[in-house]
Amino acid sequence: MLDTWSLLSLESLIAAGDHQPAKLAAGRRRQLRRVVKLILLQLGGPLFERPDVDIGRVLRRITVNEAEEWKPGQDTQMVATARLLGQDPDKIHCPAWGVIGNLGDSICYAGVPAKIEAIQAELRRRVVDDDLPVRVIAPNFAGGISDGQRNGTPQMRYSLIGRETTNDGVCLHLEGSDVRGVIAVVACDKPPVGTLAAILERNVPAVIMSDGSIRPGTDSRTGEPIDIISCFQAAAEPAAERRRVALEASPGHGSCGGMFTYNTMQSFIATCGMEPLHMVSPASEDPRRIKEFPAQLLDALQLLTERGIRPRDIVTPSALRNATLVAIAMGGSTNVVLHAPELARAAGIDYWREVITQEEFNRMARKLPVLVNAWPFGRYSMVDIDAKGGLPVIVRELLAAGMLDGTCMTCTGETLAEQVARLSPVAPDGDVIHPLSAPFKPTGGLRLLRGNLAPEGGAVIKLAGVEGGMENGRFVGRARVFDSEQALLEELTRAPEEFQHRDIAVIRYEGPRGAPGMPEMLDPTSRITALCRQRGITIALMTDARFSGGSVGLVIGHVSPEAAQGGPIALIEDGDTIVVDVNQDTLDCTELNDAATAAERRARWQAETDRNDGTHPRVRPVSARLLRRMRACALPPLQGGGVSEGVATEPREQARPTGRER
């Protein structure tokens, strides 16, 4: 059977000019002979001695009719682009390869353009020097907002929406420009997930590289490392102190450096096979990202193309399970249970049915310990993890224990086990990265809860970040209800002393459709954390929104059905008793156990909704196009919280790359 690369090579040679070999340049004739020889070898003998091979059909499939090949109206701009990029205009009918990146208003994205240019330069050089049958096209960018800059503001509603619009933007480029090979440089939290989702839906050979983490700052007073979470936790400090911390915490560029959402999802993406494992942990400013990694990425893309390996061959249920378990073992962000179902959907997979059930998730979270001593629950950042061997150390530790499926294919053309063996990582150092035999925390970082506040499950707690308040695995608290994030922030500013030990702040009407956009609650959780540390108390927080990976404390998110859709969280009243039990993985409101009380509250909520034309009056009106789209279409958190309804269809049968589709 002809491999993809042979067909692409022959197509390029034939499409380059006249079909008669005698009229080809000497160099092109030599290359054509090499390609034909390769095809003959793969077919097992001379073409004309193989009656089962219809060579005319093969050639028709990989070439275009000579009379139709050049279309000046469409081709003249492609020719100009080829010249601008230093490419051969005779390759404009070859399959297009593109480099794409994430951009936005944040230091998280500042390093992306330089890496894109380095990869683009390597692509241009290789296509010329190796005479690859590839049309090089200009880089393209899609992205989102700055989570760090927008937390605690109305603009934070656009964060998760940025995942969806990144998917839209990447889809527009890959589909509209008929891109047949992709290298992506991703940054911040949501755009990487949207980028990979679009790549999975397009399903052409692709490889991803993370832009890398920012290095921590240094506190000039203590000498200790500080970061963006340190800044959020200083929100109640005097003005001069707030300014000093802000000036010191972000000394360079890159995405947030702890085991927050960015590094959780980069570790996830690499473990499930779409990014080389050793490219996750180096800092954004690490010179390897400019000097070494571009060539390695091109090697990977060439190999994937040669072997016909596509993203959905890599992102399988087993690969997604591997990635989920690594996220648990790294104490990863609660956002992983929001993004993993979305990536599974894009790969044509039902995450909670084909990858892992909620019950199995919790069982593995009890079985798997946390192996990294990392922010926000530890003391180190991702650059410290890199100095001790990076993600490959953790993956090898889990592979050796039989926790992961090492046979899954990866973007390097190796299985996960083969890639780890080639990288030959060092053993865990025991301080930054711990072995399974002596973990940093005895159980995994995440747990899914169900109960009368979450009847379908899916409410998530990050146990790795809990700093106190649990007694024998249970927390019993008194509800203080806030119908928006801003209402809680105002109360924390106005009268923080009114919050008492074992209060549980309930923020509602901030879910995927309620806010809309399901914003992160990093600002209120950081203020509550600082307050609890100052006073030696525990104040919990529960919401139908979500959390930053940097949030710590006893916090529970993704409570669903959300308040805007009449979920039980909408029926909680001030003073109600909330019980969190991680022995049974339950989340309940004691008052709602009484059927009469629950019915009376629901009837009241429904009457208020009916009087307001079907929308509860506490759901704030929106007019912006993207917010209206999210309110109308957003899925529940267990299904990813996005706007792409239903599991993606099976990978469509792609025609061999043969110039333009008409």
C-alpha positions in Angstrom: 0.0 0.0 0.0 1.4 3.4 -0.9 2.2 5.5 2.1 1.1 9.1 2.4 4.6 10.7 2.0 5.2 8.8 -1.3 2.0 10.0 -2.7 2.6 13.5 -1.7 6.1 13.4 -3.2 4.9 12.1 -6.5 2.1 14.6 -6.6 4.5 17.4 -6.0 6.8 16.3 -8.8 3.9 15.9 -11.3 2.2 19.1 -10.3 5.3 21.1 -10.6 5.2 21.4 -14.4 4.7 19.4 -17.6 3.8 15.7 -17.0 6.5 14.6 -19.5 9.7 13.6 -17.6 11.8 14.6 -20.6 10.8 18.2 -20.0 11.7 18.2 -16.3 14.9 19.7 -15.0 17.7 17.2 -14.4 17.3 17.5 -10.6 13.6 17.0 -10.7 14.1 13.9 -13.0 16.4 12.4 -10.4 14.0 13.0 -7.6 11.1 11.6 -9.6 13.1 8.4 -10.3 13.8 8.1 -6.5 10.1 8.5 -5.7 9.0 6.0 -8.3 11.6 3.5 -7.1 10.2 3.9 -3.5 6.7 3.3 -4.8 7.9 0.2 -6.8 9.5 -1.2 -3.7 6.4 -0.6 -1.6 4.2 -2.3 -4.2 6.5 -5.3 -4.2 7.5 -5.2 -7.9 7.0 -3.3 -11.2 3.7 -1.6 -11.5 2.8 -3.3 -14.7 3.3 -6.7 -13.1 0.7 -6.1 -10.4 -2.7 -6.7 -11.9 -4.4 -5.6 -8.7 -2.9 -2.1 -9.1 -4.8 0.3 -11.3 -2.0 2.8 -11.9 -4.2 5.1 -13.9 -6.6 5.3 -10.9 -3.7 6.0 -8.6 -2.4 8.8 -10.8 -5.8 10.3 -11.2 -6.2 10.3 -7.5 -3.0 12.2 -6.8 -2.8 14.6 -9.8 -5.0 17.2 -11.4 -5.9 17.4 -15.0 -3.2 19.3 -16.9 -5.7 21.7 -18.4 -7.1 22.5 -15.0 -3.9 22.7 -13.0 -3.1 26.4 -13.3 -5.9 28.8 -12.5 -4.4 32.2 -12.7 -7.2 34.0 -10.8 -6.8 31.7 -7.8 -3.1 31.1 -8.2 -1.5 34.5 -8.6 -1.8 35.4 -4.9 -0.4 32.0 -4.0 2.6 32.6 -6.2 3.2 36.0 -4.6 3.0 34.4 -1.2 5.4 31.6 -2.1 7.9 34.3 -3.3 7.5 36.3 -0.2 8.2 33.2 2.0 11.2 32.2 -0.2 9.4 29.2 -1.6 9.1 27.6 -5.1 6.0 28.9 -6.9 5.8 25.6 -8.6 4.8 24.0 -5.3 1.6 26.1 -4.8 -0.5 23.1 -5.6 1.2 20.9 -3.0 -0.5 20.2 0.3 -0.3 23.2 2.7 1.5 23.0 6.0 0.9 25.8 8.5 2.2 27.0 11.8 -0.4 28.4 14.2 -0.2 30.1 17.6 -2.2 31.6 20.4 -2.2 35.4 21.1 -3.9 37.6 23.6 -3.5 40.6 25.9 -1.2 39.0 28.5 2.4 38.2 29.3 1.3 34.6 28.9 1.4 35.0 25.1 4.4 37.3 24.7 6.8 34.5 23.8 4.7 32.9 21.2 5.6 35.1 18.1 9.3 34.4 18.4 8.7 30.6 18.6 6.3 30.8 15.7 8.9 32.6 13.6 11.6 30.0 14.6 9.4 27.1 13.6 8.3 28.9 10.4 11.9 29.5 9.5 12.8 25.8 10.0 9.8 24.8 7.9 10.8 27.2 5.1 14.4 25.9 5.2 13.5 22.3 5.2 11.0 22.5 2.4 13.7 24.2 0.2 16.7 22.1 1.3 14.9 18.7 1.3 12.6 19.6 -1.6 9.6 18.5 0.3 6.3 18.4 -1.6 4.8 21.0 0.7 3.3 24.5 0.2 4.3 26.8 3.1 1.7 29.3 4.2 1.9 32.2 6.5 1.4 31.7 10.3 -2.0 32.2 11.7 -3.1 33.2 15.3 -6.2 32.7 17.4 -6.6 33.3 21.1 -8.4 34.5 24.1 -8.3 37.0 26.9 -5.9 37.2 29.9 -7.4 35.2 32.8 -5.0 36.7 35.3 -5.8 40.3 34.3 -9.6 39.8 34.2 -10.3 37.7 37.2 -12.9 39.3 39.4 -14.2 41.5 36.6 -17.1 41.2 34.2 -14.7 40.4 31.4 -13.8 37.1 33.0 -16.9 35.7 31.5 -15.1 35.7 28.2 -12.3 33.3 29.4 -14.1 30.0 28.7 -15.7 31.6 25.7 -12.1 32.1 24.5 -11.7 28.4 24.3 -14.7 28.2 22.0 -13.6 31.2 19.8 -10.1 29.8 19.5 -11.7 26.6 18.2 -13.6 28.7 15.7 -10.6 30.6 14.6 -8.3 27.6 14.2 -11.1 25.7 12.4 -11.6 28.7 10.0 -7.9 28.6 9.2 -7.4 24.8 8.9 -10.6 24.2 7.0 -10.7 27.4 5.0 -7.1 27.3 3.9 -7.2 23.5 3.4 -4.2 23.0 5.8 -2.9 19.4 5.7 -0.1 19.6 8.3 0.0 21.7 11.5 2.4 22.8 14.2 0.8 24.8 17.0 2.4 26.9 19.8 -0.1 27.3 22.6 -0.3 29.5 25.6 -2.4 30.5 28.6 -5.3 28.3 29.8 -8.2 28.1 27.4 -6.7 28.7 23.9 -4.6 25.5 24.0 -7.8 23.4 24.6 -9.6 25.2 21.8 -6.6 24.7 19.5 -6.4 21.0 20.1 -10.2 20.6 19.8 -10.1 22.2 16.3 -7.1 20.1 15.3 -8.9 16.9 16.4 -12.0 17.9 14.4 -9.8 18.7 11.3 -7.8 15.4 11.9 -4.7 16.1 9.8 -1.2 15.4 11.0 -0.3 17.8 13.8 2.0 18.4 16.7 1.7 20.9 19.6 4.3 22.7 21.6 3.5 24.7 24.8 5.0 28.2 24.9 6.2 27.5 28.4 5.8 28.9 31.9 6.9 32.2 33.4 9.7 32.0 35.9 8.7 33.1 39.5 9.6 36.4 40.9 11.5 37.0 44.1 10.0 38.8 47.1 12.5 41.6 47.9 11.6 41.4 51.6 11.7 37.6 52.2 13.8 36.3 49.3 11.1 33.8 48.7 9.7 33.1 45.2 6.3 34.8 44.5 3.9 34.6 41.6 0.5 35.8 40.4 -1.3 33.9 43.1 0.8 35.7 45.7 -0.5 38.9 44.3 -4.2 37.8 44.4 -3.7 36.8 48.1 -2.3 40.3 48.8 -5.5 42.0 47.8 -6.3 43.2 51.3 -2.8 44.5 52.0 -2.0 48.3 52.1 -1.6 50.0 48.8 2.2 50.3 48.9 2.5 46.5 49.6 0.1 45.7 46.8 2.2 47.7 44.4 5.4 46.2 45.5 4.2 42.6 45.1 2.7 43.4 41.7 6.1 44.8 40.5 8.1 41.8 41.7 5.9 38.8 40.9 6.2 38.6 37.1 9.8 39.1 36.0 9.6 37.8 32.5 7.1 36.2 30.2 5.2 32.9 29.9 2.1 31.3 31.3 1.4 30.8 35.0 4.1 28.7 36.4 2.4 26.6 39.1 0.4 23.4 38.8 -2.5 25.6 37.7 -4.7 25.1 34.6 -2.1 25.9 32.0 0.4 23.3 33.2 -2.3 20.8 34.1 -3.5 20.9 30.5 -0.1 21.0 28.9 0.8 17.8 30.9 -2.6 16.4 29.9 -2.0 17.2 26.2 1.5 15.7 26.2 0.5 12.6 28.0 -2.3 11.9 25.6 0.2 12.1 22.9 -0.1 15.4 21.0 3.0 17.2 22.5 6.5 15.7 23.0 6.8 15.1 26.8 10.0 16.9 27.2 8.6 20.2 25.8 6.1 20.8 28.6 8.2 21.9 31.5 10.9 24.2 30.2 10.3 27.9 30.8 9.0 30.1 28.0 12.4 31.9 27.9 14.3 28.6 27.8 16.6 28.8 24.7 15.7 25.2 23.7 12.3 26.4 22.6 13.9 28.5 19.9 17.1 26.6 19.1 16.3 22.9 19.4 12.5 22.3 19.5 11.6 23.7 16.1 13.6 21.1 14.2 12.2 18.3 16.5 8.7 19.5 15.8 9.3 19.4 12.0 10.8 15.9 12.4 7.6 14.8 14.2 5.3 16.3 11.6 7.2 14.7 8.7 7.1 11.4 10.4 3.4 11.6 11.2 2.7 12.5 7.5 4.9 9.7 6.2 3.1 7.1 8.4 -0.4 8.6 7.9 -0.8 9.1 11.7 -3.6 11.6 12.5 -4.7 13.2 15.8 -7.6 10.8 16.3 -5.2 7.9 16.0 -3.3 9.4 18.9 -6.1 10.8 21.1 -7.9 7.6 22.0 -9.9 6.6 25.1 -6.8 4.9 26.5 -4.6 8.0 25.9 -7.2 10.3 27.5 -7.3 8.0 30.5 -3.5 8.2 30.8 -3.7 12.0 30.7 -6.4 12.1 33.3 -4.4 9.9 35.7 -1.3 12.1 35.3 -3.4 15.2 36.0 -4.7 13.5 39.2 -1.1 12.5 40.2 0.1 16.0 39.7 -2.6 17.6 41.8 -3.9 19.3 38.7 -6.5 22.0 38.3 -10.3 21.3 38.6 -10.6 22.6 35.1 -9.3 19.3 33.8 -12.8 17.8 34.3 -14.2 20.7 32.2 -11.6 20.5 29.3 -11.1 16.7 29.1 -14.7 16.0 28.0 -14.4 18.8 25.4 -11.2 17.3 23.9 -12.8 13.8 24.0 -15.9 15.2 22.2 -13.7 16.7 19.5 -12.0 13.3 19.1 -15.3 11.5 18.7 -15.3 10.1 22.2 -17.8 10.2 25.1 -15.4 11.0 28.0 -17.5 9.8 30.9 -18.7 6.6 29.1 -15.6 5.5 27.1 -12.7 7.0 29.0 -13.6 6.9 32.7 -16.7 7.0 34.8 -17.1 9.4 37.8 -16.9 6.5 40.1 -13.7 5.2 38.5 -12.3 8.7 38.6 -12.8 8.9 42.3 -11.4 5.4 42.9 -8.3 6.3 41.0 -8.0 9.6 42.9 -8.0 7.6 46.1 -5.4 5.2 44.7 -3.1 7.7 43.1 -1.0 10.0 45.3 0.2 13.5 44.4 3.8 13.3 43.2 4.8 16.9 42.9 5.5 19.5 45.5 4.2 22.4 43.4 2.2 25.6 43.7 -0.6 26.3 44.7 -0.5 23.5 47.3 3.3 23.1 47.5 6.4 25.3 47.2 7.8 24.8 43.7 7.0 25.9 40.1 7.1 24.1 36.8 10.6 25.4 36.1 11.7 23.7 39.3 10.0 20.5 38.0 11.9 20.9 34.7 15.2 21.2 36.6 14.5 17.8 38.1 13.6 16.0 34.8 10.2 17.4 34.0 7.0 15.5 33.0 8.9 12.4 31.7 9.9 11.6 35.3 6.3 11.5 36.5 5.1 9.6 33.4 7.8 7.0 33.8 7.0 6.6 37.5 3.4 5.8 36.7 4.3 3.6 33.8 6.6 1.5 35.9 3.8 1.0 38.4 1.4 -0.2 35.7 -0.9 2.8 36.1 -0.7 3.9 32.5 -1.1 2.2 29.1 2.3 2.5 27.5 1.1 1.2 24.1 -0.7 4.4 23.1 0.7 6.2 20.1 2.2 9.7 20.4 3.1 12.5 18.0 6.8 11.4 17.9 5.7 8.2 16.2 6.6 6.2 19.3 4.4 4.7 21.8 4.2 6.4 25.2 6.5 3.8 26.7 9.0 4.1 23.8 9.1 7.9 24.0 9.8 7.7 27.8 12.5 5.1 27.3 14.2 7.2 24.6 14.1 10.3 26.9 15.5 8.2 29.8 14.4 10.5 32.6 16.2 10.6 35.9 14.6 9.1 39.1 12.4 11.4 41.2 14.5 13.7 43.4 12.2 13.2 46.4 11.7 16.9 47.1 10.3 18.5 43.9 9.1 15.3 42.3 8.3 12.4 44.7 8.3 8.7 44.0 5.1 6.6 44.4 6.7 5.0 47.3 7.1 8.3 49.2 4.5 10.7 47.7 4.0 14.4 48.5 0.4 13.8 49.3 -1.1 10.3 50.0 -4.2 10.6 47.7 -4.9 12.4 44.3 -5.8 16.0 44.1 -9.3 15.9 42.7 -12.6 14.3 43.7 -16.1 14.4 42.1 -19.1 14.9 44.4 -22.8 14.1 44.0 -25.8 14.5 46.3 -29.0 16.6 46.6 -27.0 19.7 45.4 -25.4 17.8 42.5 -27.8 15.0 41.6 -25.9 14.0 38.4 -22.5 14.3 40.1 -19.7 16.4 38.6 -19.2 18.9 41.4 -15.5 19.0 41.8 -13.2 19.6 44.9 -9.5 20.0 44.7 -8.4 18.0 47.8 -4.7 18.8 47.1 -5.5 22.5 47.8 -7.6 22.0 51.0 -5.7 23.7 53.9 -8.0 22.7 56.8 -11.6 22.5 58.0 -12.2 18.8 57.3 -12.9 16.6 60.3 -12.6 12.9 59.4 -13.2 13.7 55.8 -16.3 15.8 56.5 -17.0 19.5 56.5 -20.3 20.9 57.9 -20.8 24.6 57.2 -23.3 27.4 57.4 -24.4 28.9 54.0 -23.9 32.5 53.2 -25.6 33.1 49.8 -24.4 35.5 47.1 -26.1 35.8 43.8 -23.0 36.9 42.0 -19.2 36.9 42.4 -19.3 40.7 42.7 -21.7 40.5 45.7 -19.2 38.4 47.6 -16.2 40.5 46.6 -18.1 43.6 47.9 -18.9 41.9 51.2 -15.3 40.8 51.6 -14.2 44.4 51.1 -16.9 46.0 53.2 -17.0 43.7 56.2 -14.5 40.8 56.2 -14.9 40.4 60.0 -18.5 39.2 59.5 -17.3 35.9 58.0 -17.0 33.3 60.6 -15.3 29.9 61.1 -17.2 27.2 59.1 -19.1 29.6 56.9 -19.5 28.4 53.3 -19.9 31.2 50.8 -22.3 30.1 48.0 -21.8 32.0 44.7 -24.5 31.2 42.2 -25.9 32.4 38.8 -22.3 32.3 37.5 -22.5 29.0 35.6 -22.1 28.4 31.9 -25.5 30.0 31.0 -26.0 32.1 34.1 -23.0 34.4 34.1 -22.8 33.4 31.2 -19.4 31.9 30.6 -18.7 30.2 33.9 -15.9 32.6 35.1 -13.1 31.6 37.5 -13.4 32.6 41.1 -9.7 33.2 41.7 -10.2 36.6 43.2 -12.7 35.6 46.0 -10.9 32.4 46.8 -7.6 34.2 47.1 -9.1 36.8 49.4 -10.8 34.1 51.5 -7.6 32.1 51.7 -5.7 35.2 53.0 -8.5 35.9 55.5 -8.5 32.3 56.7 -4.7 32.3 57.2 -4.8 35.5 59.1 -7.5 34.4 61.5 -6.8 30.7 61.7 -10.3 29.7 60.5 -11.9 27.8 57.6 -14.3 29.5 55.2 -15.4 27.2 52.3 -16.8 28.3 49.0 -19.2 26.6 46.6 -20.3 27.7 43.2 -21.9 26.8 39.9 -18.9 28.6 38.3 -15.4 27.3 38.2 -12.0 27.9 39.8 -8.5 28.9 38.7 -5.9 26.2 39.1 -4.3 28.7 41.5 -7.2 28.6 43.9 -6.6 26.8 47.3 -8.8 26.2 50.2 -12.0 24.2 50.7 -13.6 25.1 47.4 -16.2 23.2 45.3 -17.1 24.2 41.8 -19.1 23.0 38.7 -22.2 22.5 40.9 -24.8 21.5 38.4 -27.6 21.9 37.3 -26.7 25.5 37.6 -28.8 28.1 39.4 -29.9 29.8 36.1 -31.5 26.5 35.1 -33.2 25.9 38.4 -30.6 23.6 39.9 -30.8 22.8 43.6 -28.1 25.4 44.3 -30.7 28.1 43.5 -32.8 26.8 46.4 -30.2 27.3 49.2 -30.9 30.0 51.7 -28.7 31.9 54.2 -28.1 29.7 57.3 -28.7 26.4 55.6 -26.4 23.5 56.5 -24.0 22.3 53.8 -22.3 18.9 54.2 -19.3 17.9 52.2 -18.2 14.3 52.8 -15.2 13.1 50.8 -15.5 9.6 52.4 -18.7 9.1 50.5 -18.0 11.8 47.8 -21.2 13.6 48.6 -22.4 17.2 48.6 -25.8 18.0 50.3 -27.9 20.7 51.8 -29.6 19.3 54.9 -32.7 21.5 54.6 -33.3 20.2 51.0 -33.6 16.6 52.4 -37.0 17.6 53.6 -39.3 17.1 50.6 -41.8 19.8 51.7 -39.1 22.4 52.1 -37.6 21.6 48.8 -40.9 21.7 47.0 -41.9 25.0 48.6 -38.6 26.7 47.6 -38.8 25.3 44.1 -42.3 26.5 43.6 -41.3 30.0 44.7 -38.3 30.0 42.3 -40.4 28.8 39.4 -43.1 31.5 40.1 -40.4 34.2 40.1 -39.1 32.8 36.8 -42.5 32.6 35.2 -43.2 36.2 36.1 -40.0 37.3 34.4 -40.8 35.7 31.0 -39.0 32.5 31.7 -35.7 33.8 33.1 -35.1 34.2 36.8 -34.7 37.8 37.7 -31.3 37.1 39.3 -30.0 36.1 35.9 -28.4 39.3 34.7 -29.3 40.4 31.1 -26.6 40.4 28.4 -26.4 42.0 25.0 -23.0 41.1 23.6 -23.0 38.6 20.8 -20.7 36.1 22.4 -22.4 36.2 25.8 -25.8 35.7 24.1 -24.4 32.7 22.2 -23.1 31.2 25.4 -26.3 31.7 27.3 -28.3 30.1 24.5 -26.0 27.1 23.8 -23.7 26.4 26.7 -23.5 22.8 27.8 -23.3 21.6 31.5 -19.8 21.3 33.0 -19.8 17.5 32.8 -20.1 17.9 29.0 -17.4 20.5 28.8 -19.3 23.7 29.3 -18.9 24.8 25.7 -21.2 25.4 22.7 -20.3 22.3 20.6 -23.2 20.0 21.2 -22.7 16.3 20.7 -19.7 14.1 20.2 -17.9 14.9 17.0 -18.5 12.5 14.0 -16.1 9.8 13.1 -13.0 10.9 11.2 -14.1 11.6 7.7 -12.3 9.8 4.9 -9.8 12.4 3.7 -8.9 12.4 0.1 -5.2 12.1 -0.5 -3.8 15.7 -0.8 -4.1 16.5 -4.4 -3.8 20.2 -4.9 -7.0 22.2 -4.3 -10.4 20.8 -3.5 -12.8 22.3 -5.9 
